Amino acid sequence: MRTRKFLLNAGVGGLTVLLLIIGSCQKDDQNLSDAGQSAFSNRSVQSIISSDKQAREILFISKIDGATDEIYAMNADGLNVVRLTNNTVADGRATWSANGQHLAFASGLVGSRDIFVMNANGKGLINLTNTPDDEEWPEWSPIGNHIIFSSNRDGNHEIYSVNLDGTKLTRLTNRTQDDKWPSYSPDGSKIVFQSELGGTKRTEIFIMNADGSEINQLTDRDGLDQMPTWSTDGLEIAFMRAVGTNPEIFKMNADGSSQVNLTNSPGMDARPSWSKEGNYIVFISARDGNQEVYIMDGNGSDPMRLTNNTDYDDYPFIK
């Protein structure tokens, strides 16, 4: 098996606002919300993380410890796994900030699912949205000063952005369809997302400017095209496509052309995340009988299994 060279220093600066907000929380856990303090009272696992946390490049969800869905981090070779959350409710897909020092995720800690942010060591928890509605699929802007996510606060799911102090909430889409899974282009100028076509069993991939203008449809077929993610250079988009009843990972140019199948296994391949550096795609696959996290090159070659658990692993996200 070929040896990969993994980049351990991911991202740049740009989190001044968040550092001001979360930095004080690192000093004193009493700054956590009541709900957050109750749910995150067990810090024994988080205390394992030390100065080597930069080596952990991949976030994922798992029930490794027999609990509800929790957030874990691991190296890009599958080693050095650490649990970051310890909740009584399921946590959703987590994403790294631009500099890899913080993460955002969805959780129902206070009832409905809100968007939370916390430090990379599991501390400094902040509820960013705190609404009675459901928010999902958060992703950081490339410069790290705000987060985009999907919410049904206005009826159906739309794409929103919000600053890291909870201000400047902006609705970016206003459609009758459910818009979900937003992802920024590396330069922050575009957002790609999936949308359900009303009255059909179809989801397609769309692209728009970062301010929500000029929405264009990239895929158009019967079935499911979902979970888009940008390539390292911003020229391509990887996504999940249901081929018959079997989901596979595809990629296409950023204008929707040249759609290519990257995986071809008897088990489900889904939820791709393209690295910001190094041109790798992490994804989940059930090709070996259980849903695990895999990594492969951006052209689909050299797939490698990273987890090996009796419980399923899900929603990987790589720096």
Number of C-alpha atoms within 10 A of each C-alpha: 6 6 6 13 9 15 15 17 14 19 18 13 14 16 19 13 15 20 16 11 15 23 15 12 19 19 11 11 16 11 16 19 14 11 14 20 16 13 16 21 13 13 14 10 14 18 13 12 18 9 6 9 19 19 19 25 23 25 27 25 25 24 18 17 10 10 13 16 25 26 26 22 26 22 20 24 20 19 13 14 14 20 23 24 23 22 21 15 17 20 22 24 22 30 26 26 31 23 19 23 18 23 23 26 24 26 25 18 21 16 14 14 24 24 28 23 27 22 23 21 23 23 26 26 23 22 23 19 22 18 16 13 15 20 28 24 23 31 26 24 24 22 17 24 19 22 24 27 26 27 27 17 13 10 10 14 24 25 27 23 23 19 18 23 17 14 12 11 14 14 18 20 19 15 12 14 17 21 27 28 23 26 26 25 24 18 11 15 13 22 26 26 24 26 25 20 14 11 7 9 10 16 25 23 26 23 25 19 17 18 15 17 12 10 14 14 16 19 19 14 9 14 16 23 27 28 27 31 27 28 26 19 14 17 13 21 26 27 26 26 24 18 15 10 10 14 23 25 29 24 26 20 17 19 15 18 12 11 15 14 18 20 20 16 14 14 17 23 27 28 25 31 28 28 24 21 17 17 15 26 28 27 26 28 28 18 14 13 10 17 22 26 30 22 26 20 18 20 15 18 12 12 16 16 17 18 18 15 14 12 14 19 24 23 23 29 24 28 26
